[in-house]
Amino acid sequence: MTTPSGEMAAGQDGALHGSSRRSLLQLLAAGGAALATPGLWSTLAAAQAPVAGGTLTIGADADPIGLDPVTVNAFSSYDFTSLIYSGLLRWNARMQVEPDLATGYEQPDPKTYVFRLRQGVKFHNGKDFTAADVKHTFDRIMDPATGSRLKALYSSVESVTVVDPFTVRFQLSATDAAFLSNLATNPNGCIVPAGVDGINTQPVGTGPFAFEAYQPNQQFSLTRFADYYEKGEPYLARVVFRFFKDQATLTSALRSRAIDMTWVKDPKVAAAIARTSPQFVSAPGQTSRTFPIWLNMKARPLNDVRVRRALSLATDRKACLDTVLGGSGKVGAMIPESQVGGYDGTGEMPYYRHDPAAAKALLAEAGYPNGIDLGDYIIVAANPLDVACAQILQQQWQAAGIAVKLVPMETAPLLSKWATGDWPTLLSVALSWTPDPDGIFQYVKSDSGFGKAMGSNDPELDRMILEARAELDVGKRAAKNLAIQQRIADNAYVIQIYQYPLRWEIWWNYVQGYVPLAANIRSFVRTTWLKK
């Protein structure tokens, strides 16, 4: 297959063919190759003669918080958007970028992408998909009134132009190593229909499954979209998510076959389930989740770097890792080791050593010779690992003269406080997989919504982030990303504890054709079928 320079097209195996070497390097720089999973691809390819029909029941640990991909903030929503919506590009089973609603693209210059769109695609409401929907989606993202977190991810997008009904041009203001990866990621690259309101509760996409019904705290159901563009897919007639508020009832439902598949957050629980029956298939995700403590630096006392550094020195990261995760992870920094330039848990990081005496000295220097009370430390009540880590941190900090009060909170109000900066001093929201390290750095960039909320104000850090985002050479970008993390640690803008797989997925062996992704979304339910 021959394609123009910079163009991407899909061959019969679904992989990329005909891409120029420059385009391939751009994809690798975005982190895709580092997350390749050839063994899982073999599992998918081995599934023979899929049988159509049936209902797949998935045990879920959290309800969605919004279903509009342009405005959604909660990871708990991504499982649902990944089956309802499609994007111009997507990740394949080897975590490489491939075409989806676009059939390919041309790149006349490093800052211009012209996408050719797939024809004959329909939205779930019967509306035809065209370039106008792509422009509408990105106009919403870039409109400040929308309040989309995606605006920061696509800050390099200068304009989106409809060339004709099935061609759209993206003009960037600068080279952007993260651009294609963001387009491929659900929900970051999901296309929503123009002229349709209310999709936050009544979603309308072009994905393999259409929204059927949602009963909060009970279940969420989807039905097969008969007009989905991939011939024969999906195989399943329905997908039902049932919600469980604790791992005990969730795992009990799995063992009794009340659900067909699930995932758990605790590696010890996953190992125990897998041991109970050879009919279970279990697969851990990539090391992609980090557990940070976000600091409100807008006012005293955390606007003083000495207090922040004292908090970092008072933290025994390795003890947290060993106690909470049983060693199933590594000490973390701003980006995990699965990303370009991610921290591997062993290199030197400023103020990472555990030194309570040095912490006390810094507090005294900052005017707190008798210690300090930082007040509320807000954590996600629904995540027992986060709560357990916070309890250990509370004890460690107390030994250095730093007092906190643990405040477990429901996810939705906690996310609202994080996004608006409405928290007194400390708050933990763990970060899951992102398509590119730049997406993580946006949380501390001075001009991003989250950066403003926490009081970030470091022009040099902002410059470093922009420079790394524009770097297409993988080795050079890795070095730049590591330098960014060192600056963050040196100023203790965020206290990072550890990194580990976000989920351990488990399913019965009659579930065929499914592939778990490092992205921790269930996109490959579209290829799943039941052998019962």
C-alpha positions in Angstrom: 0.0 0.0 0.0 1.4 3.4 -1.0 0.4 6.5 0.7 1.6 10.1 0.6 4.4 11.2 3.0 3.1 11.6 6.5 -0.1 9.7 5.7 -1.4 6.8 7.9 -3.6 4.0 6.5 -4.8 0.8 7.9 -3.9 -2.6 6.4 -5.9 -5.8 6.8 -4.2 -6.5 10.1 -5.3 -3.2 11.5 -1.7 -1.9 11.9 -0.2 1.1 10.4 1.2 0.9 6.9 2.7 3.4 4.6 3.6 5.9 7.2 6.7 7.9 6.7 9.6 7.3 9.1 9.0 10.8 10.5 5.4 10.0 11.3 6.4 6.7 12.9 8.9 8.5 15.1 6.2 10.9 16.1 4.0 8.0 17.2 6.9 6.4 19.1 7.7 9.7 20.8 4.1 9.9 22.0 4.8 6.7 24.0 2.9 4.1 22.1 5.8 1.7 21.5 6.8 1.6 25.2 3.3 0.2 26.0 3.2 -2.5 23.3 1.6 -5.7 24.3 2.3 -8.4 21.6 1.2 -11.2 23.8 -2.2 -9.8 24.3 -2.5 -9.2 20.6 -1.9 -12.9 20.1 -4.7 -13.6 22.5 -7.0 -11.5 20.4 -5.9 -13.0 17.1 -6.3 -16.6 18.5 -10.0 -16.1 19.0 -11.7 -18.0 16.2 -15.2 -18.0 14.8 -16.8 -15.4 17.1 -20.5 -16.1 18.1 -22.8 -13.2 17.9 -25.3 -12.4 20.6 -25.5 -12.6 24.4 -25.0 -10.2 27.2 -21.6 -9.4 28.8 -22.0 -8.4 32.5 -19.1 -6.3 33.9 -18.6 -5.6 37.6 -17.8 -1.9 38.0 -16.4 -0.2 41.1 -17.7 3.3 40.4 -20.6 5.0 38.6 -19.9 7.4 35.7 -19.7 11.1 36.6 -20.9 12.6 33.3 -21.0 11.1 29.8 -20.0 14.1 27.6 -16.4 13.4 26.6 -15.7 17.1 26.1 -16.4 18.0 29.8 -15.9 14.7 31.7 -13.2 14.8 34.4 -13.7 11.4 36.2 -11.9 8.3 35.2 -14.9 6.3 36.2 -16.7 7.6 33.1 -14.1 6.5 30.6 -15.2 2.8 30.4 -18.6 4.1 29.2 -17.3 6.7 26.8 -14.9 4.2 25.3 -17.9 2.0 24.0 -20.3 4.9 23.1 -17.9 7.2 21.2 -15.2 7.0 18.6 -12.4 9.4 17.6 -10.4 10.1 14.5 -7.7 7.7 15.7 -7.5 5.0 18.4 -5.1 2.7 20.2 -4.8 -0.9 18.9 -4.1 -3.9 21.1 -0.4 -3.2 20.9 -0.9 0.3 22.1 -0.1 1.8 18.7 -2.1 4.5 17.0 -4.3 3.4 14.2 -7.2 5.0 12.1 -10.8 5.0 13.4 -13.2 7.7 12.1 -10.3 9.0 9.9 -9.0 6.7 7.2 -5.7 8.5 7.1 -4.0 11.8 7.3 -1.5 13.9 5.3 1.0 16.2 6.9 2.1 18.9 4.4 4.4 20.4 7.1 5.1 19.6 10.8 2.3 21.9 12.1 -0.4 20.9 9.6 -2.6 17.7 9.7 -5.2 17.0 7.0 -7.5 14.1 7.9 -9.6 12.1 5.4 -12.7 11.0 7.1 -14.5 7.6 6.8 -17.7 7.9 4.8 -21.0 6.1 5.7 -20.5 6.4 9.5 -23.6 7.2 11.5 -24.3 8.5 15.0 -26.6 6.5 17.2 -29.5 8.9 16.5 -29.1 8.2 12.7 -27.3 11.4 11.9 -24.5 11.1 9.3 -20.9 11.8 10.6 -19.1 14.6 8.7 -16.2 17.0 9.1 -18.7 19.5 10.7 -18.9 17.2 13.7 -15.1 17.2 14.1 -15.0 21.0 14.0 -18.0 21.3 16.4 -16.2 19.0 18.9 -13.0 21.0 18.9 -14.8 24.4 18.9 -16.4 23.2 22.1 -13.1 22.1 23.5 -11.4 25.4 22.8 -14.3 27.6 23.9 -13.4 28.9 27.5 -17.1 28.9 28.3 -17.1 25.1 28.0 -14.6 24.7 30.8 -13.1 21.6 29.2 -9.9 20.1 30.7 -9.0 19.1 27.1 -8.3 22.8 26.2 -4.9 22.5 27.8 -4.1 19.2 26.0 -4.9 20.8 22.6 -3.4 24.2 23.4 -1.2 23.9 20.2 -4.4 23.7 18.0 -4.6 27.0 16.3 -7.6 26.2 14.0 -9.8 23.4 12.8 -11.1 23.9 9.2 -13.7 22.0 7.3 -12.1 21.5 3.8 -15.1 19.4 2.5 -17.7 17.1 4.2 -15.1 14.4 4.6 -11.8 16.3 5.0 -10.7 18.4 8.0 -7.5 20.4 8.6 -5.9 21.0 11.9 -3.4 23.8 12.0 -1.1 23.8 15.0 0.8 26.8 16.4 3.8 24.6 17.2 5.1 21.1 16.7 3.3 18.8 19.2 4.5 15.3 20.1 1.3 14.7 22.0 -1.2 15.6 19.3 -1.8 12.2 17.6 -1.8 10.3 20.9 -4.4 12.7 22.4 -6.6 12.2 19.3 -6.3 8.4 19.7 -7.3 8.4 23.3 -10.8 8.0 24.6 -12.3 10.3 25.8 -9.8 13.0 24.8 -10.4 12.5 21.1 -14.0 11.5 21.0 -16.2 13.2 18.4 -19.6 14.4 19.5 -22.5 15.3 17.1 -23.2 18.9 16.1 -26.7 20.1 17.0 -27.4 17.6 19.7 -27.8 18.7 23.3 -27.9 16.8 26.6 -25.2 14.3 25.8 -23.9 14.4 29.4 -26.9 12.3 30.4 -28.1 11.0 27.0 -24.9 10.3 25.1 -24.9 10.0 21.3 -21.8 8.7 19.6 -20.6 6.6 16.7 -19.2 3.8 18.8 -20.0 0.1 18.8 -22.6 0.3 21.5 -25.5 2.8 22.1 -26.8 4.0 25.4 -29.8 2.1 26.7 -30.4 3.0 30.4 -28.7 4.0 33.6 -29.8 3.4 37.2 -27.4 5.1 39.5 -25.7 2.8 42.0 -27.3 -0.2 40.2 -26.4 -0.7 36.6 -25.6 0.9 33.2 -26.7 -0.9 30.0 -25.7 -0.6 26.4 -27.1 -2.2 23.3 -25.3 -3.3 20.0 -25.3 -0.4 17.5 -26.4 -2.2 14.3 -25.0 0.6 12.0 -21.5 0.6 13.5 -19.0 0.9 10.7 -16.9 -2.1 11.4 -18.6 -5.0 9.6 -19.7 -7.7 12.0 -18.8 -5.9 15.2 -19.7 -5.7 17.9 -20.6 -9.4 18.5 -22.4 -8.9 21.8 -26.0 -7.9 21.8 -25.8 -6.0 25.1 -23.3 -4.9 27.7 -24.4 -4.4 31.3 -22.3 -2.8 34.0 -23.3 -3.6 37.5 -22.0 -1.4 40.3 -20.5 -2.6 43.5 -19.2 -0.3 46.2 -16.7 -2.7 47.8 -14.3 -5.3 46.5 -15.7 -8.1 48.7 -19.2 -8.0 47.1 -17.6 -7.5 43.6 -15.3 -10.5 43.9 -18.2 -12.6 45.3 -20.3 -11.7 42.3 -17.5 -12.8 40.0 -17.0 -16.1 41.7 -20.7 -16.8 41.5 -20.8 -15.8 37.8 -23.3 -13.0 38.5 -20.8 -11.0 36.5 -18.5 -12.2 33.7 -15.5 -9.9 34.2 -14.2 -7.1 36.5 -11.1 -5.4 37.7 -9.7 -4.8 41.1 -7.4 -2.2 42.5 -5.6 -4.3 45.1 -2.9 -6.7 43.7 -3.3 -9.0 46.7 -7.0 -9.4 46.0 -6.3 -10.1 42.3 -3.8 -12.9 43.2 -6.3 -14.5 45.7 -9.1 -14.6 43.1 -6.9 -16.1 40.4 -5.8 -18.9 42.7 -9.4 -20.0 43.3 -10.1 -21.4 39.8 -8.1 -22.2 36.7 -11.1 -20.8 34.7 -10.2 -17.3 35.6 -8.0 -15.2 33.2 -6.1 -12.4 35.0 -3.9 -9.7 33.6 -2.3 -6.7 35.4 -2.2 -3.4 33.6 1.0 -1.4 33.0 2.6 0.6 35.7 0.6 3.7 35.0 -1.1 5.0 38.2 0.6 7.5 40.5 -0.5 8.6 43.9 0.2 12.3 44.4 -0.6 14.8 47.1 -1.7 18.1 45.6 -0.7 21.2 47.6 -2.7 24.4 47.7 0.1 26.9 47.3 -2.0 30.1 46.9 -1.5 31.1 50.6 0.4 30.3 53.8 1.8 28.0 54.8 2.3 26.0 51.5 3.3 29.1 49.5 6.6 28.7 51.4 8.9 26.2 49.6 10.6 25.3 53.0 7.3 23.9 54.3 6.7 22.0 51.1 10.2 20.5 51.2 9.8 19.6 54.8 6.6 17.7 53.9 8.6 15.8 51.2 11.4 15.0 53.6 9.0 13.7 56.2 7.6 11.2 53.7 8.9 7.6 53.6 7.8 6.6 50.2 9.3 3.1 50.3 7.5 2.3 53.5 4.2 3.3 51.9 4.8 1.2 48.9 5.7 -1.9 50.9 2.9 -1.6 53.4 0.0 -0.7 51.1 0.9 -2.5 47.9 3.2 -5.3 49.2 5.9 -4.0 46.9 3.8 -4.4 43.7 4.9 -1.1 42.3 7.7 1.5 42.6 8.5 4.8 44.2 6.8 7.4 41.9 7.4 10.8 40.4 5.2 13.1 38.3 5.1 10.6 35.3 5.3 6.8 35.6 8.0 4.6 34.0 5.5 3.5 31.2 5.8 7.0 29.7 8.6 8.7 27.7 11.1 9.9 30.3 9.1 8.3 33.2 10.8 7.9 36.5 11.9 4.3 37.2 11.8 4.6 41.0 15.5 4.3 41.5 17.2 7.5 40.4 17.9 10.4 42.7 15.1 12.9 43.2 15.4 16.1 45.2 14.0 15.9 48.8 13.0 12.2 48.3 15.1 10.9 51.2 13.3 10.2 54.4 14.8 12.6 56.9 12.4 13.8 59.7 15.2 15.8 61.4 15.9 17.8 58.3 12.2 18.3 57.9 11.9 19.8 61.4 14.9 22.1 60.7 13.2 23.4 57.6 10.0 24.0 59.5 11.9 25.9 62.2 13.6 28.0 59.5 10.1 28.8 58.1 8.9 30.0 61.5 7.4 26.8 62.9 9.9 25.6 65.5 7.2 23.7 67.3 5.8 22.0 64.3 2.8 22.8 62.1 -0.9 21.8 61.7 -1.8 21.7 58.0 -5.4 21.0 58.7 -7.5 18.8 56.4 -6.0 16.2 54.1 -8.8 15.2 51.7 -8.7 11.8 50.1 -11.0 9.6 48.0 -13.2 7.6 50.4 -14.0 5.0 47.8 -10.4 3.9 47.2 -9.2 1.8 50.2 -5.5 1.9 48.9 -5.5 5.7 48.9 -7.0 5.8 52.4 -4.5 3.3 53.7 -1.6 5.3 52.3 -3.0 8.5 53.7 -3.2 6.9 57.2 0.5 5.9 56.9 1.5 9.4 55.8 -0.4 10.9 58.7 1.8 8.9 61.1 5.0 9.6 59.2 4.4 13.4 59.1 3.4 13.5 62.8 6.9 12.2 63.6 8.3 15.3 61.9 6.0 17.7 63.7 3.4 18.0 60.8 -0.2 17.3 61.8 -3.1 16.7 59.4 -6.7 15.6 59.8 -7.8 12.9 57.3 -11.0 13.8 55.5 -12.3 10.9 53.3 -14.7 12.4 50.7 -17.0 11.1 47.9 -15.4 11.3 44.4 -17.7 13.9 42.8 -17.4 16.7 45.4 -13.7 15.9 45.8 -13.1 16.4 42.0 -15.0 19.6 42.1 -12.8 20.9 44.9 -9.6 19.9 43.1 -10.7 21.6 39.8 -11.6 24.8 41.5 -8.9 25.0 44.2 -11.5 24.9 46.9 -9.4 22.9 49.4 -7.4 24.2 52.3 -4.0 22.6 52.0 -3.7 18.9 51.0 -5.7 16.8 48.6 -5.0 13.5 46.9 -6.5 12.5 43.5 -4.5 9.7 41.9 -3.6 10.0 38.2 -4.3 7.2 35.8 -2.9 6.4 32.4 -2.6 9.3 30.0 -1.7 9.2 26.3 1.3 11.4 26.8 3.4 12.8 29.6 2.4 16.3 28.6 -1.1 15.6 29.8 0.2 15.0 33.3 2.4 18.1 33.3 -0.6 20.2 32.5 -1.8 19.7 36.0 1.1 21.9 37.3 1.4 24.3 34.4 0.7 27.9 35.6 -1.9 28.7 32.9 -3.9 25.5 33.1 -7.1 25.3 35.1 -5.7 22.9 37.6 -2.4 24.8 37.8 -4.2 28.0 38.6 -6.4 26.2 41.2 -3.4 25.0 43.2 -1.4 28.3 42.8 1.3 27.2 40.4 3.4 30.1 39.2 6.7 29.0 37.7 7.5 30.5 34.3 10.6 28.4 33.9 8.7 25.2 34.5 6.1 26.3 32.0 8.9 26.9 29.5 10.4 23.5 30.1 7.0 21.8 29.6 6.3 23.6 26.3 9.8 22.8 25.1 9.4 19.1 25.9 6.0 18.9 24.2 7.6 20.3 21.0 10.5 17.8 21.0 9.9 14.9 18.5 13.2 13.1 19.2 12.4 10.4 21.8 15.8 10.4 23.6 15.9 14.2 23.9 12.3 14.3 25.0 12.9 11.7 27.7 15.8 13.8 29.1 13.6 16.9 29.1 10.7 15.1 30.9 13.1 13.9 33.6 14.4 17.4 34.1 10.8 18.7 34.5 10.1 16.1 37.2 13.3 17.0 39.0 12.3 20.6 39.1 8.8 19.7 40.4 10.4 17.6 43.1 13.0 20.2 44.0 10.2 22.8 44.6 7.9 20.2 46.1 5.0 21.5 44.0 3.4 18.0 44.3 4.4 15.2 46.7 4.5 12.0 44.7 4.4 8.7 46.6 4.4 5.6 44.4 3.4 4.2 41.0 1.7 0.9 40.2 -0.8 -0.7 37.7 -4.2 1.0 37.9 -6.2 -2.2 37.7 -5.8 -6.0 37.7 -8.4 -7.3 35.2 -10.1 -10.7 35.8 -12.6 -12.5 33.6 -14.0 -16.0 33.1 -12.4 -18.0 30.3 -15.7 -18.2 28.3 -15.2 -14.5 27.6 -13.3 -14.6 24.3 -11.6 -12.0 22.1 -11.1 -9.4 24.9 -7.8 -7.5 25.3 -6.9 -5.4 28.4 -5.2 -2.1 27.5 -2.6 -0.1 29.2 -5.0 2.8 28.8 -7.3 1.0 31.4 -10.4 1.3 29.3 -12.4 -1.6 27.8 -12.4 -0.6 24.1 -12.0 -4.2 23.1 -15.4 -5.2 24.4 -16.3 -4.4 20.7 -14.4 -7.6 19.7 -15.5 -9.7 22.7 -17.8 -12.7 22.4 -19.1 -15.4 24.7 -18.2 -19.0 24.3 -20.8 -20.7 26.5 
